[in-house]
């Protein structure tokens, strides 16, 4: 089952050109939805204006070589390994879902456009779908903030859940369809293929209203965050001061007025406990 192309048998009732046209339409939906999302939320405008403000308040110049280094660090940490997740369970769940989704989508396109492929591609298609299910269901039932931390039931749905629900539905129905098709159940096979196609169409056509688009500008935000640390502009936020420093107390006289000449160590604050819910 896992080494055969599940899309190959569709040619008996769906022409290959129709499936290939569907792939093109989904690409158009993703690009169009992302662009409209950026226009609606002003994401690109925000990043450009924020970069201009940071440049004006920068205390040092970040050269081209250093920016390339920061970009590589962003790709290696925030993109490839999702280091921004302090909760290790959330991080592993995200990596399973992210890499599974990439493998699932890429192999789907290969299988649709080329029915004659090596057995490795269908195997990766099934592995990718399974990775999405492992990471996604783990997140949905055990890690979600509104379920784990706030006590809401797992079946409570809000608009923010559109992406993960449609993604899980696509991967789940895809695996069931492949299994049923290999078992020779024609009617059930067509039913689950229809559910798979509907879920996938919903996933890619609702980019404007779901969290899908954030995966494209999230790396840009992570890179900009590294740049403002490197040029010391810090988004116009104050530096980390030693409150016992006489020069700092002279600059901010309310510190000794309210906290004394030797302010106590306030402790770790929110970092006292390891992140558990997010």
C-alpha positions in Angstrom: 0.0 0.0 0.0 2.6 2.6 1.1 4.8 2.1 -2.0 2.1 2.5 -4.6 0.9 5.8 -6.1 -2.6 6.4 -4.7 -3.3 9.0 -7.4 -2.5 6.6 -10.3 -5.9 4.8 -10.1 -7.8 8.1 -10.2 -7.2 8.3 -14.0 -10.1 5.8 -14.5 -12.6 8.5 -13.5 -10.7 11.7 -13.2 -8.4 12.8 -16.1 -4.8 13.6 -15.0 -5.1 17.1 -16.5 -7.9 17.8 -14.1 -5.8 16.9 -11.1 -2.9 18.9 -12.4 -5.1 21.9 -13.0 -6.4 21.5 -9.4 -2.8 21.7 -8.1 -2.2 24.9 -10.1 -5.4 26.3 -8.7 -4.3 25.5 -5.1 -1.0 27.3 -5.8 -2.9 30.4 -7.0 -5.1 30.2 -3.9 -2.1 30.2 -1.6 -0.2 33.0 -3.4 -3.4 35.1 -3.7 -4.5 34.5 -0.2 -1.0 35.4 1.2 -0.8 38.6 -0.8 -4.3 39.6 0.2 -3.5 38.8 3.9 -0.4 41.0 3.7 -2.5 43.8 2.2 -5.3 43.4 4.7 -3.1 43.2 7.8 -0.4 45.5 6.4 2.3 43.0 7.3 4.8 44.0 4.6 4.2 47.7 5.3 4.8 47.1 9.0 8.1 45.3 8.4 9.4 48.0 6.0 8.4 50.8 8.3 9.7 49.0 11.4 13.1 48.5 9.6 13.3 52.2 8.7 12.6 53.2 12.3 15.2 50.8 13.6 17.8 52.1 11.1 17.3 55.6 12.4 17.8 54.6 16.0 20.6 52.1 15.3 23.8 52.6 17.3 26.0 50.6 14.9 25.9 49.6 11.2 25.2 45.9 10.4 27.1 45.1 7.2 26.1 42.8 4.4 28.2 39.9 5.6 26.7 40.1 9.1 23.2 40.3 7.7 23.9 37.1 5.7 25.1 35.5 8.9 22.0 36.6 10.7 19.8 35.2 7.9 21.6 31.9 8.1 21.1 31.8 11.9 17.4 32.6 11.4 17.0 29.8 8.9 19.0 27.3 11.1 17.2 28.2 14.3 13.7 29.7 13.8 12.9 28.0 10.5 14.6 24.6 10.4 14.6 23.7 14.1 11.9 26.0 15.6 14.1 27.2 18.4 11.5 29.9 19.5 9.4 27.2 21.1 10.7 26.9 24.7 8.4 24.1 25.5 10.1 20.9 24.1 6.8 19.1 23.5 5.4 22.0 21.5 8.7 22.2 19.6 8.7 18.5 18.7 5.0 18.6 17.8 5.6 21.6 15.5 8.6 20.0 13.8 6.6 16.8 13.1 3.8 18.8 11.6 5.9 21.2 9.6 8.2 18.7 8.0 5.4 16.2 7.5 3.4 18.9 5.7 6.3 19.8 3.5 6.9 16.2 2.6 3.2 15.5 2.1 2.7 18.5 -0.2 5.8 18.1 -2.3 5.3 14.3 -2.9 1.6 15.0 -3.7 2.6 17.3 -6.5 5.2 14.7 -7.8 2.6 11.9 -7.7 -0.1 13.9 -9.5 2.2 15.1 -12.2 4.1 11.8 -12.7 2.2 8.6 -12.2 5.3 6.5 -12.9 7.6 7.2 -9.9 9.9 5.1 -7.7 8.4 3.4 -4.7 10.2 5.9 -2.5 7.9 8.8 -3.4 4.6 7.1 -2.4 6.4 5.9 0.8 7.4 9.5 1.6 3.8 10.6 0.8 2.4 8.3 3.5 5.2 9.1 5.9 4.6 12.8 5.5 0.8 12.4 6.1 1.5 10.2 9.2 4.0 12.9 10.6 1.3 15.5 10.2 -1.2 13.3 12.1 1.3 12.6 14.9 2.3 16.2 15.4 -1.1 17.7 14.7 -3.2 15.4 16.9 -0.6 15.6 19.7 -0.9 19.4 19.6 -4.7 19.3 19.2 -5.5 17.0 22.2 -2.6 17.6 24.6 -0.7 20.8 24.0 -3.3 23.5 22.9 -3.4 26.3 25.4 -7.2 26.5 25.5 -7.4 22.8 26.2 -4.3 22.2 28.4 -4.2 25.4 30.3 -7.7 26.8 30.1 -9.8 23.6 30.4 -11.8 24.1 27.3 -13.0 20.9 25.5 -10.9 19.6 22.6 -13.9 19.8 20.3 -14.3 23.5 20.8 -13.6 25.2 17.4 -12.8 28.9 16.7 -11.7 30.5 13.5 -8.0 30.3 14.5 -8.4 26.5 14.3 -9.2 26.5 10.6 -5.6 25.7 9.5 -4.8 22.9 11.9 -8.3 21.2 11.5 -8.2 21.3 7.7 -4.6 20.1 7.7 -5.4 17.2 9.9 -8.5 16.4 7.9 -6.5 16.4 4.7 -3.7 14.1 6.0 -6.2 11.8 7.8 -8.6 11.4 4.9 -5.6 11.0 2.5 -4.3 8.0 4.6 -7.7 6.4 4.9 -8.4 6.8 1.2 -5.0 5.2 0.3 -5.7 2.3 2.6 -9.3 1.7 1.4 -8.2 2.0 -2.2 -5.5 -0.6 -1.8 -8.1 -2.9 -0.1 -10.2 -2.7 -3.3 -13.3 -1.0 -1.8 -14.2 1.2 -4.8 -17.2 3.0 -3.3 -15.5 3.9 0.0 -12.4 4.8 -1.9 -14.2 7.4 -3.9 -15.9 8.7 -0.7 -12.7 9.2 1.2 -11.0 10.7 -1.9 -13.8 13.2 -2.1 -13.4 14.1 1.6 -9.6 14.3 1.1 -10.0 16.7 -1.9 -12.6 18.8 -0.1 -10.4 19.1 3.0 -7.3 20.0 0.9 -9.3 22.6 -1.1 -10.5 24.2 2.1 -7.0 24.2 3.5 -5.5 26.0 0.5 -8.4 28.3 -0.3 -8.9 29.8 3.2 -5.4 31.2 3.5 -6.8 34.7 3.9 -8.8 33.7 7.0 -6.5 31.0 8.5 -3.0 30.9 10.1 -1.5 29.6 6.8 0.0 32.9 5.7 2.0 33.4 8.9 4.5 30.7 7.9 5.7 33.0 5.2 6.3 36.2 7.1 7.2 34.6 10.4 10.9 34.1 9.2 11.0 37.7 8.2 9.9 38.8 11.7 12.5 36.5 13.2 15.3 38.0 10.9 14.2 41.5 11.8 14.4 40.7 15.5 18.0 39.6 15.1 18.9 42.7 13.1 17.6 45.1 15.7 19.6 43.3 18.4 22.7 43.4 16.2 22.4 47.2 15.5 21.3 47.9 19.1 18.3 49.8 18.1 16.1 47.5 20.2 12.9 48.9 18.7 13.5 52.0 20.9 13.2 49.9 24.1 15.6 50.8 27.0 18.7 48.7 27.5 19.1 46.2 30.3 20.5 48.2 33.1 22.1 47.4 36.4 19.8 49.1 38.9 22.6 49.5 41.4 24.8 51.5 39.0 25.1 55.1 40.3 25.0 56.4 36.7 21.8 54.6 36.0 20.3 55.9 39.2 21.3 59.4 38.3 19.7 59.0 34.9 16.5 57.5 36.4 16.1 59.1 39.8 12.9 57.3 40.5 14.8 54.1 41.0 16.6 55.1 44.3 13.5 57.1 45.3 11.2 54.1 45.2 13.6 51.1 45.4 16.5 52.5 47.5 20.2 52.9 46.7 20.7 49.1 46.5 17.6 47.7 44.8 16.9 44.1 45.7 17.2 41.3 43.2 13.7 40.8 41.9 14.3 37.2 40.9 13.6 35.4 37.7 10.0 36.6 37.5 8.0 34.7 34.8 11.2 32.8 34.0 11.1 31.2 37.4 9.0 28.3 36.1 9.8 26.6 32.8 7.1 27.4 30.1 4.5 24.7 30.2 1.5 25.9 28.3 2.7 27.6 25.2 
